[in-house]
Amino acid sequence: MEKIDKYISVTKAKSQILNIIRDIGIYDNTLAITKNGLPHAVLMSMDHYVALQETMEVLSDSNTMEQLHNSMQELKNREKLVDLDEL
């Protein structure tokens, strides 16, 4: 599970939003915004969000997951790998 790098209250986030966005872009942190002490939202860089969406797409594709599982089994069984030049 993705770890949260920092928690910040919604009140503090409102007053520091420009700095928060700059820092997220620089450090690629994941920030949880809290309300009444409980996390209610997550702020992350666009690159991080896109990567997360791509990962979820791969994980939800049963054909891709089956191919990955089969490849892992082949590696575990030390089966001969296919050379890309042979394809």
C-alpha positions as CSV (number, residue, x, y, z in Angstrom):
1,M,0.0,0.0,0.0
2,E,1.2,3.5,-0.8
3,K,2.6,5.3,2.2
4,I,1.6,8.8,3.1
5,D,4.6,11.0,3.4
6,K,2.9,13.7,5.4
7,Y,-0.5,14.6,7.0
8,I,-1.7,18.2,7.1
9,S,-5.0,19.7,8.2
10,V,-7.3,21.2,5.7
11,T,-7.0,24.6,7.4
12,K,-3.2,24.5,7.1
13,A,-3.4,23.2,3.6
14,K,-5.5,26.1,2.5
15,S,-3.0,28.6,3.8
16,Q,0.0,26.8,2.2
17,I,-1.4,25.4,-1.0
18,L,1.1,27.0,-3.3
19,N,4.1,25.7,-1.3
20,I,2.4,22.3,-1.0
21,I,2.0,22.0,-4.8
22,R,5.6,23.2,-5.4
23,D,7.0,20.7,-2.9
24,I,4.9,17.8,-4.3
25,G,6.2,18.6,-7.8
26,I,9.8,18.6,-6.5
27,Y,9.8,15.7,-4.0
28,D,6.9,13.6,-5.4
29,N,5.4,13.3,-1.9
30,T,2.0,11.9,-1.2
31,L,0.1,14.2,1.2
32,A,-3.0,13.3,3.2
33,I,-5.3,16.2,4.0
34,T,-7.1,15.8,7.3
35,K,-10.4,17.1,8.6
36,N,-11.1,16.8,12.3
37,G,-7.9,14.8,12.6
38,L,-9.0,12.1,10.0
39,P,-7.6,11.8,6.5
40,H,-10.2,12.8,3.9
41,A,-8.2,13.5,0.7
42,V,-4.8,12.8,-0.9
43,L,-2.7,15.1,-2.9
44,M,0.0,13.8,-5.2
45,S,1.9,14.9,-8.3
46,M,0.3,14.4,-11.7
47,D,3.2,12.0,-12.7
48,H,2.5,9.9,-9.6
49,Y,-1.2,9.9,-10.3
50,V,-0.8,8.8,-14.0
51,A,1.6,6.0,-12.9
52,L,-0.9,4.8,-10.4
53,Q,-3.7,4.8,-13.0
54,E,-1.5,2.8,-15.4
55,T,-0.7,0.3,-12.7
56,M,-4.4,-0.2,-11.9
57,E,-5.1,-0.6,-15.6
58,V,-2.5,-3.4,-15.9
59,L,-3.7,-5.1,-12.7
60,S,-7.3,-5.1,-13.8
61,D,-6.5,-6.7,-17.2
62,S,-6.9,-10.4,-16.7
63,N,-5.0,-11.4,-19.9
64,T,-2.0,-9.3,-18.9
65,M,-2.0,-10.6,-15.4
66,E,-2.2,-14.2,-16.7
67,Q,0.7,-13.6,-18.9
68,L,2.7,-12.1,-16.0
69,H,1.8,-15.0,-13.8
70,N,2.9,-17.5,-16.6
71,S,6.1,-15.6,-17.1
72,M,6.9,-15.7,-13.4
73,Q,6.2,-19.5,-13.3
74,E,8.6,-20.0,-16.3
75,L,11.3,-18.0,-14.5
76,K,10.7,-20.0,-11.3
77,N,10.9,-23.3,-13.3
78,R,14.1,-22.0,-15.0
79,E,12.6,-22.5,-18.5
80,K,14.5,-21.1,-21.5
81,L,13.7,-17.5,-22.1
82,V,12.9,-16.2,-25.6
83,D,15.5,-13.9,-27.2
84,L,13.9,-10.8,-28.5
85,D,15.9,-11.2,-31.7
86,E,14.1,-14.5,-32.3
87,L,10.7,-12.8,-32.2
